[in-house]
């Protein structure tokens, strides 16, 4: 008979301590909820299983939004990064994205320490084997240690561990990552509750010894002289970065942006292409060993040579795994070919002719739950109180996982308190775009965020995340009073200078007109009082002035579309009986049960004529009364 842990019921139980799990647990605990974080191995909390890097196109925006919502990823990255680079620096600010190479172990250890010190949060090592249900509601979980845990809500953040299977050529091993375990039985518990599961695949490159690399044959990539950090340090308490006042401890890390290290760039060769093509039949991907669908935007080297056969070579990036290790990551060389082929392939690359492999590349295949089974709050439509975040929802990337984790943790707490869930709009945050895409459109391959996925991306510049999300911060009390006041003060100063520069003349023109005329750089003659403001306030004001016309146009579009978002669809509407609705549309709508006409309009297979039919039906009152929606709080 299983032992019930401390005969206690937690408000929130988080199963899995990857990037989604850490953020979910911290979000819940910081809102004052009693929270339990379970991990099969607490020595690998926040493990960077693939590239030890944070940020990139759109991903960097997500990390800043996580920071604005009270999450930890941004601070943890800044304190443990060994190189910073601003991507798309030559392009417009809306698509510029910060990226950082982290010290793999420092990132992991600092996050674990943060979890251990967090009030209201208990970390415990045990593998979840099944969920415990009462009717259609989850009430806890069972573990491999014959210890049961009771919870009012449960957040599943299992990453690649659900029936994880590793492939190196024809060699197969169970595991969520190399050297780790596989969650073998939890899938059956989800299936028993009526939750559909499918298979996806991802992969990782080999790691090599730095002493075996000839850097003279490669191109050096240094970090930015003036790094763009992830956290909003102008509104954070500066003492909170490293010092832990209540226990007198010092968190691991260093001053952000100091002592940066270099990465290195090389490329494949004709010999590399010949090796891959000659050995395609030995690849787990191309020999039929893998049934899961792989990531389109992060293809294996086999895929690159097959799908882009006209390209003479492919760029590769050698990235250090940390300050205190000689291990390097070969970014761009993901593969599932046998080890002997991997070694031959690596040694065909300039600078790696004598490379020593420390870890082989491999592909990992795992279960995921198609995310159209979730409400926009990330709560399951099938099981009340069950939330899902991260790769179990079909996403790829630490940042996408962490963004979902914050939302799931917040909404799990709101569920326990009977409050309305936090649902971020597509115009509010990239996290809002991410979740809306997942629950509305679903995914058949690992989903990765890009700026191009956001139709209102001019509104989503990374520097504005705190001000964009200020209404949610206030409503849900997500930050400390001091930090919230600093954000409100910053928003007030931005508003003050927007008004002043657009209404005050200088040399015959408004200051704003001068700014727009100097598109590439701020005018040198801006008022001294403005130049005395913080760099963050200055940057946001100049951004909004330069792009004023575009931003106002976006605001008008959002207002026009908001009408559809406000029109609610009854959850029990029988779409098959709606006259004028096409069969394909009726089937899709019946399956996904959109909450609003806006959400319905974004479903694949639903066209404007279908929306018009529904609009007429709802406005006529023939759609019936709409019951409460647990996923949107409306």
KABEL-V124684 format. One line per field, one symbol per residue. phi: phi as a letter, one per 30 degrees, with the letter a starting at -180 (. if undefined). psi: psi as a letter, one per 30 degrees, with the letter a starting at -180 (. if undefined). A space follows every 50 residues. Layout:
phi=???
psi=???
//
This chain:
phi=.dddehhbcddbcccjcddddddddddddddjddbbccbdaddcehdcdc ddbbjjeidddddddeddcjdceddddedbdcacbcdhddcdedcdbdbb dcdeddeddddddddddddibccbcacdcacccbicbdblacbdchccbc bdbbccbdhccdhdbcbbiddbbdldadibdbddcdeddddddiddbbcb bbabddcbdddcccddcbcdbddddcdcdcddddcddddddbdcddbicc ddkbdeichdcccbcbadbddeddddddcedcdddccidccddcddcbdd dddddddbddddabdbbcbddldcbcdbccdjcdabdeeededddedcce jcdcdcdcbddacbcadbcedddcdedidddcbdiccbajddcjcbkdde dddddedddddddeddcicdddbdddccaddddeddeddcciacbedbdb dddcdcdddceddcedddceeddddchdcdeddddddddddddddedddd dcbcdbhibdeedddddcdcadedcdeeddddddeddeddddddddcedd ddddddddddddedddddcedcdcddcddjdddededddddchddbdddd dcddjcceddddddedddddiddidcddcdcbic
psi=kkkjjghkjlekkkjkhaeeeeeeeeeeefggkkkkjkkfjffgkhkifb khkkaakeeeeeeeeeeegglfeeeeeefgkfkkkjlhefalffgkkkkk kljeeeeeeeeeeeeefklgkkkkjkkkfllkljbgkkgalllfghkkkk kelkkkifbgfjhkkkkjbfkkkklflkgllkjffeeeeeefggkkkakl klllllklkefgkjffglkkjllkeikjlelifffljfffeekjefgglk lkalkkflhllklkkallleeeeeeeefgeffkeefggfkflklkegill eeeefefhffkflkklkjkkflehlgkkkjkghklglleeeeeeeefgkk fgfgkkkeklllkkklkljkffgllffgkkfejkfklkkbffgglkkeee eeeeeeeeeefeeeeffglkljjklffeleeeeeeeeefefakglkkkkl effjfhfffhkffgeeeegeeeeeeghflleeeeeeeeeeeeeeeefeee fffkkkhflkeeeeefeiefkkkfglkeeefflleeeeeeeeeeeegeee eeeeeeeeeeffeeffjkkkfgkjffgjkfkleeeeeeeeefikeleeee ffkkfkleeeeeeeeeeeffgfflkklkjfffg.
//
